Amino acid sequence: MKLFYEWGTKQLQKHGEELCGDNVAIARHADYVTLALSDGLGSGVKANILSILTTRIAMHLMENELSLGEVVETLGKTLPVCDIRKLAYSTFAIGQFFRDGHARVVEFDTPSLILLRRRKSLPVIYEEREIGGKNIHESELQLKIGDWIVFVSDGVVNAGIGGLYPLGWGLDQVVRFLEQHCHPDLSAQELADKLGQAVWDLYCNRPGDDVSVAVIKARRKLTATVLTGPPVDRNADKTLVSRFAQRRGFLAVCGGTTAKIVARHLGGKALEVDLATMKPDVPPSARIEGVDLTTEGILTLTQANNLLNSGANKETVKFQTDGASALVRLCLEVDHVHFIVGMGVNPAHQNPDLPGQLGIKLAVVREIAEKLRKRGKEVTIETV
């Protein structure tokens, strides 16, 4: 089974500084995810610039399909060394995580990555190599669904130094904390936030170093299919509904006529309208057995688009019961949304400007898709 990688990050700047001297960059590609975490020497503006430079160079080179070895070699030749301390101006961890579960990570002078499986840490075998004059730790991993990979900067390991932990929290204590808190139902962002809060507390709200946490969670991809509008060929109704019903993940229907078609071809399922979900600007939703969400069509889609445009997120729509909020919530809770847009004449409409109406519906779906993509969602659109 192909893995899907979800990530979350948390950063804290050193007390008294306006900028964090660490930088984290993560990007999704067709078949893999890339990560780069860098800790700039010192703190403040200079460290911030150097860490950003490091991650941007690393990400740019990986996007151009250079091997990790070539990336590290280029960084070694590019990044300066402090003449006084004889230390690299920035340290880094770089990783590639492929959908088949294979992962490669190279680390230079950073705390070791933490691999968790079934709430227990697993040993990570490293190979030491010298690349570009730098002593690099390189590891190969084979990940499974439910695994967590956590990267931290020195600021996490040193938390509590001189206080509760005279020598700092230490990597072993960080691992124990993660083992206790990496519940399968948590998101990657929630685990990153929990670790960040623990570090903040250990520093007594005054971090003595820049702090960075990057969490990657390997899991199944969550998908949703949204069907709106009847197909051009009315004889294709049964085939379309059958194909729709067999798709994996959550299923949503937008449109009264479309809902009737789906209910009829799902063995004559009842279509029950829920008037309690009606709002002045959103028609009521309905229920069809076997379908996760059933709403009205163009008005609901338009309002969902407006909600996304106004910055709606999972929290702001969490307790809203109207169809538009429910559609936004569904789209934000999954990783991939597939829209099936029927371009047939809707018998419920008697408007002579119907071709324009169809164009508006497709345009709204495309706008929703673009907004979802900007939030990191994969979106595909199919017309029938």
C-alpha positions as a printed NumPy array, in Angstrom:
array([[  0.   ,   0.   ,   0.   ],
       [  1.189,   3.505,  -0.848],
       [  1.867,   5.721,   2.145],
       [  0.699,   9.276,   2.583],
       [  2.872,  11.65 ,   4.616],
       [  1.243,  14.276,   6.796],
       [  3.454,  16.826,   8.526],
       [  3.381,  19.424,  11.266],
       [  5.94 ,  21.946,  12.517],
       [  6.438,  24.111,  15.577],
       [  9.064,  26.802,  16.162],
       [  9.991,  29.103,  19.031],
       [ 12.571,  31.86 ,  18.835],
       [ 15.128,  32.443,  21.555],
       [ 13.876,  34.822,  24.242],
       [ 14.705,  38.404,  23.298],
       [ 15.01 ,  37.694,  19.572],
       [ 12.482,  38.713,  16.939],
       [ 13.347,  35.897,  14.52 ],
       [ 13.955,  32.178,  14.927],
       [ 17.473,  31.131,  13.95 ],
       [ 16.189,  27.751,  12.698],
       [ 14.288,  27.072,   9.509],
       [ 12.094,  24.167,   8.393],
       [ 10.99 ,  23.512,   4.813],
       [  8.749,  20.634,   3.683],
       [  7.288,  20.024,   0.216],
       [  5.156,  17.368,  -1.442],
       [  6.004,  15.963,  -4.864],
       [  4.263,  13.366,  -7.005],
       [  5.852,  10.327,  -5.337],
       [  7.728,  11.662,  -2.335],
       [  7.996,  14.342,   0.337],
       [ 11.163,  16.341,   0.993],
       [ 12.176,  17.885,   4.304],
       [ 15.007,  20.163,   5.311],
       [ 15.639,  21.47 ,   8.834],
       [ 18.519,  23.831,   9.507],
       [ 19.879,  25.393,  12.694],
       [ 21.845,  28.586,  12.062],
       [ 24.863,  29.287,  14.255],
       [ 23.93 ,  31.571,  17.118],
       [ 20.538,  33.246,  17.073],
       [ 18.682,  36.22 ,  15.682],
       [ 18.76 ,  37.701,  12.2  ],
       [ 22.09 ,  36.255,  11.089],
       [ 21.203,  32.729,  12.171],
       [ 17.791,  33.109,  10.54 ],
       [ 19.306,  34.116,   7.196],
       [ 21.84 ,  31.288,   7.244],
       [ 19.265,  28.633,   8.133],
       [ 16.873,  29.853,   5.429],
       [ 19.733,  29.83 ,   2.913],
       [ 20.544,  26.241,   3.868],
       [ 17.001,  24.896,   3.567],
       [ 16.308,  26.76 ,   0.323],
       [ 19.459,  25.466,  -1.327],
       [ 18.666,  21.926,  -0.162],
       [ 15.04 ,  22.037,  -1.328],
       [ 15.934,  23.594,  -4.679],
       [ 18.554,  20.938,  -5.389],
       [ 16.213,  18.096,  -4.409],
       [ 13.469,  19.551,  -6.611],
       [ 15.972,  19.318,  -9.46 ],
       [ 16.438,  15.634,  -8.624],
       [ 19.975,  15.77 ,  -7.293],
       [ 20.867,  12.889,  -4.991],
       [ 21.17 ,  13.556,  -1.271],
       [ 24.909,  13.047,  -1.548],
       [ 25.143,  15.75 ,  -4.215],
       [ 22.944,  18.061,  -2.14 ],
       [ 25.18 ,  17.685,   0.915],
       [ 28.33 ,  18.129,  -1.166],
       [ 26.944,  21.334,  -2.659],
       [ 25.981,  22.626,   0.784],
       [ 29.472,  21.809,   2.054],
       [ 31.025,  23.883,  -0.694],
       [ 28.506,  26.722,  -0.393],
       [ 28.056,  27.327,   3.316],
       [ 30.857,  29.179,   5.12 ],
       [ 32.664,  28.127,   8.298],
       [ 33.129,  30.444,  11.263],
       [ 36.82 ,  31.403,  11.37 ],
       [ 36.798,  31.871,  15.148],
       [ 34.818,  28.849,  16.342],
       [ 35.756,  26.634,  13.382],
       [ 32.091,  25.598,  13.234],
       [ 29.756,  25.403,  10.268],
       [ 27.455,  28.389,  10.102],
       [ 24.475,  26.065,   9.942],
       [ 23.701,  22.432,  10.661],
       [ 21.011,  20.482,   8.857],
       [ 18.881,  17.378,   8.467],
       [ 17.55 ,  16.52 ,   5.013],
       [ 15.143,  13.733,   4.158],
       [ 13.257,  12.178,   1.265],
       [ 10.177,  10.086,   2.061],
       [  8.821,   7.968,  -0.789],
       [  5.266,   6.647,  -1.101],
       [  6.471,   3.04 ,  -1.096],
       [  7.724,   3.556,   2.467],
       [ 11.392,   3.944,   1.615],
       [ 13.083,   6.96 ,   3.178],
       [ 16.595,   8.41 ,   3.175],
       [ 17.877,  10.933,   5.691],
       [ 21.215,  12.709,   5.993],
       [ 22.117,  14.647,   9.124],
       [ 24.974,  16.977,   9.892],
       [ 25.608,  17.894,  13.518],
       [ 21.936,  17.783,  14.539],
       [ 20.089,  15.679,  17.139],
       [ 19.309,  12.259,  15.694],
       [ 15.924,  11.738,  14.097],
       [ 13.376,   9.872,  16.209],
       [ 11.426,   6.973,  14.658],
       [  8.317,   5.783,  16.497],
       [  6.238,   2.699,  15.733],
       [  3.309,   1.561,  17.883],
       [  4.281,   4.175,  20.457],
       [  7.805,   2.795,  20.869],
       [ 11.014,   4.288,  19.52 ],
       [ 13.   ,   2.16 ,  17.106],
       [ 16.786,   2.266,  16.716],
       [ 17.942,   4.006,  13.548],
       [ 21.034,   2.532,  11.902],
       [ 23.392,   5.164,  10.555],
       [ 26.25 ,   5.028,   8.127],
       [ 28.917,   7.668,   8.656],
       [ 30.295,   9.313,   5.542],
       [ 32.434,  12.309,   4.803],
       [ 30.862,  14.49 ,   2.122],
       [ 32.242,  17.867,   1.192],
       [ 34.451,  17.872,   4.271],
       [ 31.507,  17.24 ,   6.589],
       [ 30.97 ,  14.166,   8.756],
       [ 27.483,  13.048,   7.717],
       [ 25.125,  10.492,   9.266],
       [ 23.11 ,   8.784,   6.55 ],
       [ 20.23 ,   6.4  ,   7.233],
       [ 17.826,   4.313,   5.169],
       [ 14.364,   3.61 ,   6.59 ],
       [ 11.454,   1.4  ,   5.556],
       [  8.351,   3.011,   6.975],
       [  4.926,   1.552,   7.706],
       [  1.456,   2.982,   8.216],
       [  1.277,   4.546,  11.664],
       [  4.989,   5.402,  11.906],
       [  6.115,   8.809,  13.169],
       [  9.399,  10.52 ,  12.224],
       [ 10.389,  13.47 ,  14.394],
       [ 13.207,  15.951,  13.814],
       [ 14.239,  18.457,  16.472],
       [ 16.865,  21.187,  16.781],
       [ 19.267,  21.628,  19.697],
       [ 16.813,  23.959,  21.42 ],
       [ 14.503,  21.012,  22.129],
       [ 17.228,  18.785,  23.569],
       [ 18.613,  21.63 ,  25.713],
       [ 15.223,  22.629,  27.164],
       [ 15.232,  23.11 ,  30.938],
       [ 19.007,  23.528,  31.112],
       [ 20.082,  25.07 ,  34.414],
       [ 16.585,  24.528,  35.837],
       [ 14.508,  21.384,  36.077],
       [ 17.144,  19.582,  33.992],
       [ 20.583,  21.027,  34.894],
       [ 22.155,  19.519,  31.759],
       [ 19.111,  19.944,  29.55 ],
       [ 16.124,  17.755,  28.787],
       [ 18.188,  15.367,  26.659],
       [ 17.219,  13.295,  23.63 ],
       [ 16.215,  10.274,  25.734],
       [ 13.664,  12.339,  27.665],
       [ 12.345,  13.787,  24.391],
       [ 11.881,  10.245,  23.078],
       [ 10.041,   9.182,  26.233],
       [  7.732,  12.187,  25.962],
       [  6.931,  11.338,  22.332],
       [  6.276,   7.683,  23.177],
       [  3.733,   8.791,  25.756],
       [  1.981,  11.276,  23.464],
       [  2.081,   9.875,  19.898],
       [ -1.503,   8.582,  19.988],
       [ -2.635,   7.251,  16.569],
       [ -5.573,   9.681,  16.503],
       [ -3.315,  12.729,  16.805],
       [ -2.364,  14.678,  13.716],
       [  1.269,  15.483,  12.971],
       [  0.593,  19.131,  13.805],
       [ -0.982,  18.225,  17.14 ],
       [  2.06 ,  16.164,  18.156],
       [  4.404,  18.985,  17.078],
       [  2.346,  21.432,  19.15 ],
       [  2.441,  19.146,  22.21 ],
       [  6.215,  18.843,  22.054],
       [  6.579,  22.573,  21.465],
       [  4.404,  23.345,  24.511],
       [  6.453,  20.999,  26.692],
       [  9.65 ,  22.757,  25.595],
       [  8.077,  26.165,  26.234],
       [  7.145,  25.063,  29.756],
       [ 10.623,  23.666,  30.449],
       [ 12.129,  27.001,  29.454],
       [  9.641,  28.716,  31.791],
       [  8.27 ,  30.687,  28.837],
       [ 11.707,  32.172,  28.091],
       [ 13.434,  29.878,  25.553],
       [ 17.188,  29.919,  25.933],
       [ 17.696,  28.751,  22.341],
       [ 15.83 ,  28.611,  19.065],
       [ 13.453,  25.649,  18.948],
       [ 12.276,  23.665,  15.924],
       [ 10.128,  20.549,  15.716],
       [  9.176,  18.781,  12.482],
       [  6.86 ,  15.772,  12.647],
       [  5.985,  13.444,   9.783],
       [  3.224,  10.866,  10.155],
       [  2.913,   7.962,   7.714],
       [ -0.695,   6.942,   7.118],
       [ -3.3  ,   6.031,   4.524],
       [ -4.419,   8.796,   2.206],
       [ -7.86 ,  10.207,   3.028],
       [-10.008,  10.873,  -0.029],
       [-13.42 ,  12.336,  -0.848],
       [-15.471,  12.312,  -4.053],
       [-17.97 ,  15.102,  -4.682],
       [-20.605,  14.458,  -7.373],
       [-22.584,  17.458,  -8.617],
       [-24.961,  17.584, -11.551],
       [-26.396,  14.901, -13.861],
       [-24.271,  13.571, -16.752],
       [-24.765,  14.712, -20.358],
       [-25.986,  11.251, -21.323],
       [-29.053,  10.409, -19.229],
       [-28.54 ,   6.742, -20.054],
       [-25.255,   6.921, -18.162],
       [-26.916,   7.68 , -14.81 ],
       [-26.743,   4.115, -13.514],
       [-23.132,   3.594, -14.605],
       [-22.066,   6.93 , -13.083],
       [-23.747,   6.22 ,  -9.741],
       [-22.239,   2.732,  -9.628],
       [-18.779,   4.131, -10.274],
       [-19.333,   6.907,  -7.727],
       [-20.493,   4.472,  -5.028],
       [-17.448,   2.247,  -5.532],
       [-14.923,   5.032,  -5.004],
       [-12.849,   4.804,  -1.838],
       [-13.18 ,   7.333,   0.941],
       [-15.96 ,   9.788,   1.725],
       [-18.803,  10.386,  -0.724],
       [-20.688,  13.675,  -1.163],
       [-23.518,  14.668,  -3.496],
       [-24.289,  18.322,  -4.276],
       [-27.581,  18.991,  -6.04 ],
       [-31.194,  18.004,  -5.537],
       [-31.644,  16.324,  -8.911],
       [-28.269,  14.608,  -8.582],
       [-29.281,  13.339,  -5.133],
       [-32.494,  11.864,  -6.544],
       [-30.531,  10.1  ,  -9.292],
       [-28.072,   8.675,  -6.747],
       [-30.832,   7.555,  -4.368],
       [-32.735,   5.862,  -7.226],
       [-29.747,   3.936,  -8.53 ],
       [-28.541,   2.911,  -5.081],
       [-31.444,   0.52 ,  -4.846],
       [-34.187,   3.049,  -4.263],
       [-32.707,   4.516,  -1.074],
       [-34.816,   7.109,   0.731],
       [-33.883,  10.769,   0.318],
       [-34.6  ,  12.56 ,   3.599],
       [-34.371,  16.356,   3.759],
       [-33.084,  17.771,   7.068],
       [-34.696,  21.189,   7.535],
       [-32.664,  21.784,  10.695],
       [-29.591,  22.358,   8.512],
       [-31.158,  25.224,   6.546],
       [-29.757,  28.749,   6.834],
       [-30.909,  31.969,   5.133],
       [-28.192,  31.665,   2.477],
       [-27.836,  27.849,   2.382],
       [-30.628,  25.401,   1.442],
       [-31.165,  22.366,   3.7  ],
       [-29.039,  19.251,   3.446],
       [-30.429,  15.743,   3.08 ],
       [-29.518,  12.164,   3.904],
       [-29.019,   9.144,   1.651],
       [-27.936,   5.82 ,   3.128],
       [-24.421,   5.045,   1.877],
       [-23.555,   8.702,   1.148],
       [-21.654,  10.739,   3.734],
       [-22.954,  14.188,   2.752],
       [-25.885,  15.307,   0.582],
       [-26.495,  19.003,  -0.11 ],
       [-28.158,  21.35 ,  -2.573],
       [-26.11 ,  22.302,  -5.625],
       [-24.945,  25.676,  -6.949],
       [-26.025,  27.816,  -3.951],
       [-24.248,  25.506,  -1.508],
       [-21.137,  25.27 ,  -3.694],
       [-21.052,  29.059,  -4.02 ],
       [-21.354,  29.549,  -0.266],
       [-18.65 ,  26.911,   0.341],
       [-16.413,  28.864,  -2.036],
       [-17.195,  32.07 ,  -0.097],
       [-16.31 ,  30.37 ,   3.187],
       [-12.939,  29.233,   1.828],
       [-12.352,  32.691,   0.404],
       [-12.96 ,  34.232,   3.838],
       [-10.367,  31.938,   5.435],
       [-12.611,  29.263,   6.925],
       [-10.746,  26.353,   8.521],
       [-11.608,  23.103,  10.283],
       [-12.084,  24.871,  13.604],
       [-14.371,  27.657,  12.327],
       [-16.735,  25.19 ,  10.625],
       [-16.358,  22.423,  13.198],
       [-19.769,  22.87 ,  14.828],
       [-21.688,  24.375,  11.885],
       [-24.522,  22.207,  10.591],
       [-25.361,  23.851,   7.255],
       [-24.46 ,  22.144,   3.974],
       [-21.788,  24.626,   2.89 ],
       [-19.899,  24.366,   6.175],
       [-20.203,  20.574,   6.089],
       [-18.795,  20.491,   2.552],
       [-15.866,  22.724,   3.53 ],
       [-15.223,  20.595,   6.618],
       [-15.193,  17.419,   4.529],
       [-12.794,  18.886,   1.969],
       [-10.4  ,  20.126,   4.661],
       [-10.366,  16.817,   6.536],
       [ -9.11 ,  14.771,   3.576],
       [ -5.959,  14.803,   1.472],
       [ -7.457,  14.354,  -2.001],
       [-10.782,  15.682,  -3.298],
       [-12.135,  14.412,  -6.629],
       [-14.971,  16.421,  -8.156],
       [-17.256,  14.786, -10.721],
       [-19.172,  17.584, -12.461],
       [-22.156,  16.55 , -14.523],
       [-22.644,  18.765, -17.561],
       [-26.093,  17.458, -18.501],
       [-29.243,  19.582, -18.672],
       [-30.806,  19.536, -15.236],
       [-34.544,  18.811, -15.64 ],
       [-35.187,  20.762, -12.438],
       [-34.105,  23.957, -14.227],
       [-36.226,  25.644, -16.868],
       [-33.894,  28.581, -17.376],
       [-33.146,  29.454, -21.015],
       [-29.668,  30.52 , -19.893],
       [-28.862,  26.976, -18.755],
       [-25.519,  26.679, -20.595],
       [-24.404,  29.726, -18.612],
       [-25.639,  28.101, -15.4  ],
       [-23.559,  25.002, -16.163],
       [-20.532,  27.18 , -16.828],
       [-21.016,  28.944, -13.5  ],
       [-21.156,  25.621, -11.641],
       [-17.935,  24.368, -13.228],
       [-16.279,  27.728, -12.599],
       [-17.232,  27.608,  -8.906],
       [-15.881,  24.056,  -8.585],
       [-12.625,  25.185, -10.196],
       [-12.385,  28.106,  -7.758],
       [-12.961,  25.766,  -4.804],
       [-10.318,  23.412,  -6.202],
       [ -7.764,  26.212,  -6.493],
       [ -8.365,  27.361,  -2.914],
       [ -8.016,  23.793,  -1.647],
       [ -4.744,  23.333,  -3.566],
       [ -3.354,  26.448,  -1.896],
       [ -4.033,  24.707,   1.409],
       [ -2.004,  21.676,   0.357],
       [ -4.849,  19.476,  -0.865],
       [ -4.695,  17.337,  -3.971],
       [ -7.699,  18.097,  -6.171],
       [ -8.885,  16.584,  -9.466],
       [-11.905,  17.522, -11.572],
       [-13.745,  15.24 , -13.961],
       [-16.616,  16.326, -16.225],
       [-19.254,  13.855, -17.425]])
